Amino acid sequence: MENENVKILFIGDIFGKSGLDAIANFFPIFLEKYKPNFVIGNAENAVDGKGITEEIAEYLFSSGFDVLTTGNHIWDNWKSRPLLAKEHRILRPANYPSGNPGLGYYIYGISNTNYSVGVLNLQGRTFMNTIDCPFRTAERALNDIKNKTNIVIIDFHAEATAEKLSLVNYLDGKVSAIIGTHTHIQTSDERIFPNGTGYITDVGMTGPYNSVVGLKTEIAVKRFLLQTPHKFEQAVGDEHIAGVYLEINPVDGKCKKIERFFYPDFVKNITQTL
């Protein structure tokens, strides 16, 4: 594929049983449509909404994923920790303090090509844990990654849109794309910044949409009404898949195309259901 753009799929936050059902039912559609060279998925919520296990990771890899990124909820499932320690295809945010298991970035060969891609997982700090600075962590990681490849994809797992936009302005031209995760609500602001970095504030959730970002609606409502903790229970049903498709110039690492997708579409007109 000399002189051709590298095609990359990024699948948004895979949430619990419904997320895995969406992968089984809808993911092959986009593999066929885009024929990607490399596939990334955020899997921090893959097991009952919290963390990932070896069994689920192997299922996702066998389904076509090359790398799985995560976020703050990876730590909620203790079984995730030994998996992070031994499996370099599963990343955790690089800006957690040293001593935590796992890698925050890695460089992966792209099958059937002479190219490689660096994937960097970062977590925001606004309205989240006050961990190490994602901006400075990115700089340190890029000093290593850019010596080996110009294709760099960042999963920025963050709450605040301002923090995500600040990072892409800070790194525009230094990375191929910054894909926002964590809020589970897909935004419609996909674009390529002036110096060639592709961006979307949040890629969205792959999972149950009869929910509040994956949580059973009645439990979420109680939390807001009563302002007290209630047992976490994942919702099921009404599955959708959310993601973005990227085309990256392998020579200079610049993003040439970014296209979001969400499937199946929401019903927007009540008459369609009658």
Backbone torsions as a table, in degrees:
resi	resn	phi	psi	omega
1	MET	NA	36.0	179.1
2	GLU	-57.5	136.4	179.1
3	ASN	70.3	4.6	176.4
4	GLU	-97.5	150.8	174.9
5	ASN	-68.4	146.9	174.2
6	VAL	-81.9	130.6	-177.6
7	LYS	-100.4	123.9	-175.6
8	ILE	-127.3	134.9	171.6
9	LEU	-106.7	138.6	172.5
10	PHE	-125.0	119.0	-180.0
11	ILE	-100.9	128.0	-175.3
12	GLY	-74.0	162.5	-172.9
13	ASP	-23.9	104.0	-179.4
14	ILE	-81.4	113.4	-168.7
15	PHE	-110.6	107.5	168.6
16	GLY	57.4	-156.9	-176.5
17	LYS	-59.0	-43.5	-178.8
18	SER	-66.1	-34.4	176.1
19	GLY	-64.7	-41.7	178.2
20	LEU	-68.0	-35.4	175.2
21	ASP	-64.1	-40.3	178.2
22	ALA	-63.8	-38.2	176.3
23	ILE	-62.7	-45.7	-179.0
24	ALA	-63.0	-40.2	-172.2
25	ASN	-88.1	-35.4	-169.4
26	PHE	-115.3	-28.1	-176.9
27	PHE	-55.8	-43.1	179.4
28	PRO	-58.6	-27.9	178.4
29	ILE	-60.7	-41.7	-175.0
30	PHE	-84.1	-26.7	170.6
31	LEU	-62.9	-41.3	179.6
32	GLU	-71.2	-40.7	-177.1
33	LYS	-67.0	-46.7	-171.8
34	TYR	-98.6	-21.8	-178.0
35	LYS	48.3	59.6	-174.6
36	PRO	-69.3	153.3	172.0
37	ASN	-86.3	-18.2	-173.7
38	PHE	-156.7	138.7	-176.4
39	VAL	-130.6	129.4	177.7
40	ILE	-118.0	142.5	174.3
41	GLY	-140.6	141.0	173.9
42	ASN	-86.5	123.8	-172.6
43	ALA	-125.9	26.3	-177.7
44	GLU	-67.6	-19.7	-178.8
45	ASN	-110.0	17.4	-167.5
46	ALA	-67.7	-29.8	-177.1
47	VAL	-106.1	102.5	178.8
48	ASP	53.4	28.1	176.9
49	GLY	89.0	-4.0	-176.7
50	LYS	-145.8	110.8	173.9
51	GLY	83.6	-172.2	-179.1
52	ILE	-146.4	149.5	177.3
53	THR	-116.6	166.5	-179.7
54	GLU	-60.8	-39.8	-179.2
55	GLU	-61.4	-46.1	-178.9
56	ILE	-70.2	-38.0	177.6
57	ALA	-60.0	-45.3	-179.8
58	GLU	-65.0	-35.3	176.3
59	TYR	-62.3	-44.3	-179.1
60	LEU	-67.7	-40.6	177.3
61	PHE	-63.2	-41.7	-179.8
62	SER	-69.7	-19.9	179.0
63	SER	-82.2	-12.1	177.1
64	GLY	129.0	0.0	178.4
65	PHE	-81.4	142.9	176.0
66	ASP	-98.9	-35.6	-177.1
67	VAL	-141.4	143.0	174.7
68	LEU	-118.5	126.5	174.4
69	THR	-100.5	169.9	-176.2
70	THR	-143.6	-155.3	-178.7
71	GLY	-171.1	-155.5	-173.2
72	ASN	-62.2	-31.3	-176.7
73	HIS	-78.3	-4.2	175.9
74	ILE	-61.8	-27.7	-176.6
75	TRP	-81.8	-10.8	-177.6
76	ASP	-74.7	-15.6	179.3
77	ASN	-115.8	113.4	-173.8
78	TRP	-61.7	-26.9	-179.4
79	LYS	-68.1	-15.8	178.6
80	SER	-69.7	-29.5	-169.9
81	ARG	-66.6	-51.5	177.3
82	PRO	-63.8	-29.0	178.1
83	LEU	-67.6	-43.4	176.6
84	LEU	-59.7	-36.8	-175.9
85	ALA	-68.5	-27.6	-173.9
86	LYS	-112.1	-14.2	-172.5
87	GLU	-115.0	103.1	-176.3
88	HIS	-75.1	-8.1	175.6
89	ARG	-81.1	-4.7	175.4
90	ILE	-115.2	120.4	-178.3
91	LEU	-104.6	155.2	168.4
92	ARG	-122.4	160.5	-178.1
93	PRO	-53.4	130.2	-173.9
94	ALA	-68.2	-21.4	-174.3
95	ASN	-93.6	15.7	165.0
96	TYR	-73.9	149.1	-177.1
97	PRO	-58.1	151.6	177.1
98	SER	-60.2	148.2	-176.0
99	GLY	109.5	-22.2	173.8
100	ASN	-77.4	146.9	-179.2
101	PRO	-71.4	157.4	171.9
102	GLY	96.6	172.4	-179.5
103	LEU	-109.6	146.1	177.5
104	GLY	-95.7	-15.8	175.1
105	TYR	-155.6	160.6	179.4
106	TYR	-161.0	159.0	178.7
107	ILE	-113.3	123.7	-172.9
108	TYR	-116.1	137.4	172.3
109	GLY	-72.3	143.6	178.5
110	ILE	-97.2	122.0	-175.1
111	SER	-54.5	138.6	175.0
112	ASN	64.9	21.8	176.1
113	THR	-138.3	172.2	173.5
114	ASN	-97.8	11.5	-173.8
115	TYR	-103.6	162.3	173.8
116	SER	-134.4	162.3	179.5
117	VAL	-131.1	134.0	173.6
118	GLY	-93.5	127.9	177.1
119	VAL	-113.5	124.9	-178.4
120	LEU	-120.4	127.2	179.7
121	ASN	-106.1	123.2	179.1
122	LEU	-127.5	157.5	175.7
123	GLN	-126.8	139.3	177.6
124	GLY	-74.8	169.6	-179.5
125	ARG	-118.5	-16.4	-179.3
126	THR	-73.9	122.8	-175.9
127	PHE	63.8	17.8	178.8
128	MET	-134.5	-174.9	179.8
129	ASN	-59.5	143.3	-179.7
130	THR	-85.9	73.0	178.1
131	ILE	-89.4	-168.0	-176.2
132	ASP	-64.4	160.1	-174.8
133	CYS	-67.3	122.6	179.4
134	PRO	-68.5	-29.0	-179.6
135	PHE	-67.3	-49.5	-179.0
136	ARG	-71.4	-34.7	176.0
137	THR	-62.3	-41.6	178.1
138	ALA	-60.5	-43.7	179.2
139	GLU	-58.6	-46.1	-179.1
140	ARG	-64.1	-44.0	-179.0
141	ALA	-64.5	-40.1	-178.5
142	LEU	-67.4	-27.6	175.3
143	ASN	-59.7	-31.6	178.2
144	ASP	-86.7	-50.6	-173.4
145	ILE	-61.6	-44.7	-173.4
146	LYS	-69.7	-11.4	172.5
147	ASN	-75.6	-14.7	-173.8
148	LYS	-117.7	-27.0	179.8
149	THR	-158.4	149.8	174.4
150	ASN	-92.7	-10.4	-179.8
151	ILE	-90.6	111.9	-177.1
152	VAL	-133.6	123.2	177.5
153	ILE	-114.0	129.8	177.4
154	ILE	-110.6	128.7	164.6
155	ASP	-94.0	111.1	178.5
156	PHE	-103.8	103.8	-173.9
157	HIS	-90.8	94.9	-169.6
158	ALA	-146.4	156.2	-177.5
159	GLU	-87.4	-44.8	-169.3
160	ALA	-89.1	128.2	177.1
161	THR	-62.5	-35.7	-179.6
162	ALA	-63.3	-37.4	179.3
163	GLU	-67.8	-40.7	178.7
164	LYS	-64.7	-45.4	179.2
165	LEU	-65.4	-34.4	177.6
166	SER	-65.4	-40.8	-179.3
167	LEU	-65.5	-42.0	-178.5
168	VAL	-67.9	-34.6	175.3
169	ASN	-68.1	-34.3	179.2
170	TYR	-69.0	-35.9	-173.5
171	LEU	-108.7	6.0	-178.2
172	ASP	-56.0	125.8	-178.2
173	GLY	90.6	-14.3	179.5
174	LYS	-97.3	-19.5	178.2
175	VAL	-133.6	161.0	-177.7
176	SER	-76.8	-39.9	-178.2
177	ALA	-159.9	147.2	170.6
178	ILE	-120.5	118.5	-177.8
179	ILE	-110.6	117.1	179.6
180	GLY	-78.6	138.9	174.2
181	THR	-132.9	177.9	171.8
182	HIS	107.1	-42.7	-173.9
183	THR	-80.3	-15.7	177.3
184	HIS	69.2	8.0	178.1
185	ILE	-116.9	115.4	-177.4
186	GLN	-69.1	132.0	177.4
187	THR	-97.2	161.0	-175.7
188	SER	-109.6	33.4	-175.3
189	ASP	-112.0	27.2	178.8
190	GLU	-61.6	136.9	-176.8
191	ARG	-168.3	170.3	174.6
192	ILE	-112.5	123.6	-177.9
193	PHE	-74.3	163.6	-169.7
194	PRO	-54.1	-33.1	-177.3
195	ASN	-96.8	9.0	169.3
196	GLY	105.5	13.1	178.5
197	THR	-96.8	123.5	174.7
198	GLY	-75.6	150.6	-172.1
199	TYR	-155.1	143.8	163.5
200	ILE	-145.8	138.4	-176.5
201	THR	-65.3	-42.2	172.5
202	ASP	-149.6	130.4	-176.6
203	VAL	-78.0	-17.9	176.5
204	GLY	98.9	179.6	-176.1
205	MET	-107.3	139.4	169.0
206	THR	-103.8	104.4	-174.4
207	GLY	166.8	-150.0	-172.5
208	PRO	-85.5	126.0	-179.0
209	TYR	-103.3	0.2	166.8
210	ASN	-88.9	59.6	-169.5
211	SER	-157.2	177.3	166.7
212	VAL	-109.7	98.4	-175.2
213	VAL	45.4	38.2	176.0
214	GLY	106.2	-21.2	-179.3
215	LEU	-87.1	144.5	176.0
216	LYS	-52.9	134.2	-172.2
217	THR	-62.0	-40.0	-177.1
218	GLU	-65.2	-32.2	178.1
219	ILE	-73.3	-42.2	178.7
220	ALA	-61.3	-42.9	179.7
221	VAL	-62.7	-42.2	179.0
222	LYS	-61.1	-39.6	-180.0
223	ARG	-60.2	-40.3	-179.3
224	PHE	-77.1	-38.7	-179.5
225	LEU	-68.8	-44.3	-171.0
226	LEU	-98.5	-16.6	178.2
227	GLN	58.2	34.7	176.2
228	THR	-133.5	156.6	-179.4
229	PRO	-65.9	146.2	172.7
230	HIS	-137.0	149.5	-175.2
231	LYS	-54.9	133.6	177.9
232	PHE	-72.9	126.3	174.5
233	GLU	-137.5	124.7	-179.4
234	GLN	-72.0	144.7	172.5
235	ALA	-82.2	162.1	175.0
236	VAL	-136.5	155.2	177.3
237	GLY	96.3	169.6	-179.1
238	ASP	51.4	55.6	-174.6
239	GLU	-77.5	140.6	173.3
240	HIS	-139.6	156.6	174.4
241	ILE	-115.0	139.2	-179.5
242	ALA	-128.9	140.2	179.4
243	GLY	-171.4	-178.0	173.4
244	VAL	-134.3	150.6	174.7
245	TYR	-112.3	133.4	-177.5
246	LEU	-124.9	144.6	167.4
247	GLU	-120.1	125.3	-173.7
248	ILE	-121.1	131.5	173.1
249	ASN	-70.2	118.7	-174.5
250	PRO	-72.4	-16.3	-178.1
251	VAL	-80.0	-52.6	-178.1
252	ASP	-103.6	-5.7	177.1
253	GLY	76.6	8.7	-177.9
254	LYS	-82.4	145.9	178.6
255	CYS	-78.7	127.9	179.7
256	LYS	-104.5	-18.3	-179.9
257	LYS	-157.9	139.7	171.1
258	ILE	-138.5	130.8	-176.2
259	GLU	-140.3	121.3	178.1
260	ARG	-89.0	157.0	175.0
261	PHE	-144.4	150.5	178.3
262	PHE	-145.7	125.9	-172.8
263	TYR	-147.8	140.9	-12.2
264	PRO	-67.7	157.4	177.0
265	ASP	-62.3	153.0	171.1
266	PHE	-67.3	148.9	169.8
267	VAL	-75.7	119.6	-175.1
268	LYS	-105.7	-8.4	-178.9
269	ASN	-129.9	122.5	-175.0
270	ILE	-60.2	-27.0	-178.5
271	THR	-68.1	-20.0	179.2
272	GLN	-69.7	-19.5	-177.1
273	THR	-95.3	-7.4	-175.9
274	LEU	-84.6	NA	NA
